[in-house]
Amino acid sequence: MADSASIPPILHIITPLAHVSPFDVNMAADAGYLTIAQYSRVKPEEVRDLTQDMMFSRAPQAAPRTGLFIGGKDAALAFDMANEAKASIFPPFEISIFPDPAGSFTTAAAMIAKVEQALVKVRADGLKGAKVQIYGATGVVGSVAAVIAASAGADVTLVSHREVAAVEEKARDIKARFGLDVSCTAAVTDADKAALVPSAEVILATGKAGVQILNAAHLEAAKNLIVAADVNAVPPAGIAGIGAHDAAAQLPHGIGIGALAIGNLKYAVQHTLLKRMCETTTPLFIDLPVVFELARTLDA
């Protein structure tokens, strides 16, 4: 009987969308997977049967190197699918599971880790108690960043560019899933944003690519800002004055971190976790705390 380290790894990628993300396929191949199976339009009720087909078709010692990656673009759905997959496995057939829809778990973790690194230089408690405003919070990265920041003790406010009900729904889901309380508000106009930003110590822009959320006047008004981070790499920047490559751009108040500075760490986190799954001899369940702890330790 082959030992577990000699068994070829297999990665199964599932998504509720019409296509598996080429980004995820490339990342898996670069991490060392030679066999990558793709499943599209997967419904939540199909996850259990698919997971058990993955685990029962190989010997128990092969289970850890049988990986399930959950994609898509919906964080809540990915959480549900991951929990269903985890509930479907049992010893000795425990496969490894990694949800990262639209790369949002690794991107949000990288963003908050970069912010934390900047905060601790000025603020002894780092994220704990820091007043964090998340713009574009209805998106997949914004909502996951809210969970990570709130879990680290930050005082998080979800900011909607439309009606406040859009972020209130996200806040209810965060409370139900994680027991975390986050605040909600709306900032539709430039005047709304100018009135809101003075209370922020951290500003995260996680909105639609190519849309400027905060302009130079908003940054002038952000008197208490320590660090701002933007995940938009498509011009114009989501936050004026932050270039995509910036690791510590000087702003009127505080510093700015750009999308590619965050992206370099995101890439390193996702690559490292996929490589761990590819090489592991013990089953892995890669959830948000695991992703964030790794982001905190990597130098990228």
C-alpha positions in Angstrom: 0.0 0.0 0.0 1.4 3.4 -1.0 2.2 5.9 1.7 0.2 9.1 1.7 3.1 11.3 0.6 3.5 9.3 -2.7 -0.2 9.5 -3.7 -0.9 11.9 -6.6 -2.9 14.9 -5.5 -6.2 15.7 -7.2 -8.0 19.1 -7.0 -11.7 19.3 -7.7 -12.9 22.9 -8.3 -16.7 23.5 -8.0 -18.6 26.7 -8.8 -22.2 27.7 -8.9 -21.4 29.8 -12.0 -21.4 28.8 -15.7 -17.6 28.5 -15.7 -14.8 27.7 -13.3 -12.5 30.7 -13.0 -9.3 30.4 -15.2 -7.5 32.3 -12.4 -8.2 29.5 -10.0 -7.1 26.8 -12.5 -3.9 28.7 -13.2 -3.2 29.1 -9.5 -3.8 25.4 -8.9 -1.5 24.3 -11.7 1.2 26.7 -10.4 0.9 25.2 -6.9 1.7 21.8 -8.3 -1.6 20.1 -9.2 -1.4 17.9 -12.3 -5.0 16.8 -12.1 -7.6 19.5 -11.9 -11.3 18.5 -12.3 -13.8 21.3 -12.9 -17.5 21.3 -12.1 -19.8 24.3 -13.1 -23.4 25.2 -12.2 -23.1 23.3 -8.9 -26.2 23.7 -6.7 -25.8 23.7 -2.9 -27.9 20.5 -2.6 -25.4 18.7 -4.9 -22.3 19.4 -2.7 -22.8 16.5 -0.4 -22.9 13.8 -3.1 -20.0 15.4 -5.0 -17.9 15.5 -1.9 -18.6 11.9 -1.0 -17.8 10.8 -4.5 -14.4 12.5 -4.1 -13.7 10.8 -0.7 -15.0 7.3 -1.3 -13.3 6.8 -4.6 -9.8 6.8 -3.2 -8.2 4.9 -0.4 -8.2 6.6 3.1 -4.6 7.5 2.9 -5.3 9.4 -0.3 -8.1 11.5 1.3 -6.0 14.5 2.5 -4.5 14.9 -1.0 -7.9 14.9 -2.5 -8.7 18.6 -2.5 -12.0 20.5 -2.9 -11.8 24.2 -3.9 -15.0 26.2 -3.9 -15.2 29.2 -6.2 -18.0 31.4 -7.5 -18.6 35.1 -6.7 -20.9 34.8 -3.6 -19.2 34.6 -0.2 -22.4 33.5 1.6 -22.9 30.7 -0.8 -19.3 29.6 -0.6 -19.6 29.5 3.2 -22.7 27.3 2.9 -21.1 25.0 0.4 -17.9 24.7 2.5 -19.9 23.9 5.6 -22.0 21.3 3.7 -18.8 19.7 2.4 -17.2 19.6 5.8 -20.4 18.0 7.3 -20.2 15.3 4.6 -16.8 14.0 5.5 -15.7 11.8 8.3 -12.6 9.7 9.3 -10.8 8.1 7.7 -12.0 9.7 4.4 -11.4 13.4 5.3 -10.5 15.3 2.2 -9.1 18.9 2.2 -11.4 21.8 1.6 -10.7 25.4 0.6 -13.4 28.0 -0.2 -12.2 31.2 -1.9 -15.0 32.7 -4.2 -13.6 35.2 -6.7 -10.4 35.1 -4.6 -12.3 37.2 -2.0 -11.1 35.3 1.1 -7.4 35.6 0.2 -7.8 39.2 -1.2 -9.7 40.4 1.9 -7.2 38.7 4.2 -4.3 40.3 2.4 -5.9 43.7 2.6 -6.6 43.5 6.3 -3.1 42.1 7.0 -1.5 45.1 5.1 -3.7 47.5 7.0 -2.8 45.9 10.3 0.9 46.1 9.5 0.5 49.9 9.0 -1.7 50.4 12.1 0.6 48.7 14.6 3.3 51.3 13.8 1.0 54.1 15.0 -1.6 52.3 17.2 -0.5 49.9 19.9 -3.7 47.8 19.7 -3.6 47.5 15.9 -7.0 46.6 14.6 -8.6 46.3 18.0 -11.0 49.2 18.5 -9.9 50.8 15.2 -12.7 52.7 13.4 -13.0 51.0 10.0 -15.2 52.2 7.1 -15.7 49.8 4.2 -16.9 51.4 0.9 -18.3 49.0 -1.6 -19.3 46.7 1.2 -22.1 45.0 -0.6 -19.4 43.3 -2.8 -17.8 39.9 -2.1 -14.4 41.4 -0.9 -15.9 44.1 1.2 -18.2 41.8 3.1 -15.4 39.3 3.8 -13.0 42.1 4.8 -15.7 43.2 7.3 -15.8 39.7 8.9 -12.0 39.6 9.2 -11.7 43.1 10.6 -14.5 42.7 13.1 -13.1 39.3 14.2 -9.9 41.2 15.0 -11.7 43.6 17.2 -12.2 46.5 14.8 -15.3 48.8 14.9 -16.6 48.2 11.4 -19.0 50.3 9.4 -20.4 49.0 6.1 -21.0 51.9 3.7 -23.5 51.7 0.9 -23.4 54.0 -2.1 -27.1 53.4 -2.5 -29.7 52.7 0.2 -28.6 51.6 3.6 -30.8 48.4 3.3 -28.2 46.9 0.9 -25.6 46.8 3.7 -28.0 46.0 6.4 -28.7 42.7 4.8 -24.9 42.0 4.8 -24.7 42.9 8.5 -27.5 40.6 9.4 -25.8 37.7 7.6 -22.5 38.5 9.3 -24.3 38.5 12.7 -26.1 35.2 12.0 -23.0 33.4 10.7 -20.2 34.8 12.9 -21.9 36.5 15.9 -20.2 39.7 14.9 -21.8 43.2 15.1 -21.1 45.7 12.3 -22.6 49.1 11.8 -24.3 50.3 8.6 -24.7 53.6 6.8 -25.2 55.1 3.4 -23.1 57.7 1.6 -24.7 58.5 -1.7 -23.4 62.0 -2.4 -19.9 63.6 -2.1 -21.3 65.6 0.8 -22.4 62.4 2.5 -18.9 61.0 2.2 -17.3 64.3 3.4 -19.4 64.1 6.5 -18.6 60.5 7.2 -14.8 60.2 6.6 -13.7 62.4 9.5 -14.5 59.6 12.0 -12.5 56.9 10.1 -9.1 55.7 11.2 -9.1 53.1 8.4 -10.9 53.3 5.0 -11.2 50.3 2.7 -12.3 50.8 -0.9 -13.7 47.5 -2.2 -16.1 48.8 -4.9 -16.5 48.2 -8.6 -13.3 48.4 -10.7 -12.7 51.7 -12.4 -14.9 53.7 -10.1 -13.5 56.4 -7.9 -15.2 56.3 -4.5 -13.3 59.0 -2.6 -11.7 62.0 -4.1 -9.0 64.4 -2.9 -11.5 66.6 -1.0 -12.7 63.5 0.9 -9.1 62.7 1.9 -8.6 66.2 3.2 -11.6 65.8 5.4 -10.4 62.5 6.8 -8.6 64.1 9.7 -8.2 61.0 11.8 -7.2 58.6 8.9 -4.2 56.4 9.6 -4.4 54.1 6.6 -6.5 53.7 3.5 -6.5 50.6 1.2 -7.9 50.2 -2.3 -8.4 46.9 -4.2 -9.2 48.6 -7.5 -6.4 48.2 -10.0 -8.3 49.7 -12.9 -8.0 53.5 -13.4 -9.3 55.7 -11.9 -8.2 54.5 -8.5 -11.0 53.8 -6.0 -9.3 56.3 -3.6 -7.6 59.4 -5.2 -3.9 59.6 -4.7 -3.3 55.8 -4.2 -1.5 54.2 -7.1 -1.9 50.4 -7.7 1.7 49.7 -6.7 1.8 51.9 -3.6 2.7 50.2 -0.4 2.6 53.4 1.7 1.6 56.4 -0.3 1.5 59.7 1.6 -2.0 61.1 1.8 -3.1 64.4 3.3 -3.7 62.3 6.5 -2.2 58.8 6.9 -0.9 56.5 4.2 -2.5 54.6 1.3 -2.0 51.0 0.1 -2.7 50.1 -3.5 -4.3 47.2 -5.3 -1.2 45.5 -6.6 0.6 45.8 -3.2 -2.4 43.9 -1.8 -2.5 41.6 -4.8 1.1 40.5 -4.3 0.2 39.3 -0.8 -3.1 37.8 -2.0 -1.3 35.8 -4.6 1.3 34.5 -2.1 -1.4 33.5 0.3 -3.5 31.6 -2.2 -0.4 29.9 -3.7 0.8 28.9 -0.3 -2.5 27.4 0.7 -3.0 25.5 -2.6 0.5 24.2 -2.3 -0.2 23.0 1.3 -3.3 21.2 0.1 -1.3 19.6 -2.8 1.4 18.3 -0.5 -0.4 17.6 2.8 -0.6 14.2 4.5 -3.3 15.4 6.9 -6.7 16.8 6.0 -7.0 20.6 5.8 -10.0 22.8 6.3 -9.0 26.3 5.2 -11.4 28.8 6.7 -11.1 32.6 7.1 -9.0 32.4 10.3 -6.5 30.2 8.6 -6.3 32.4 5.6 -5.9 35.6 7.7 -3.2 34.1 10.0 -1.2 33.1 7.0 -1.6 36.6 5.4 -0.2 38.1 8.7 2.9 36.0 8.5 3.9 36.2 4.8 6.3 38.9 3.6 5.0 39.9 0.2 
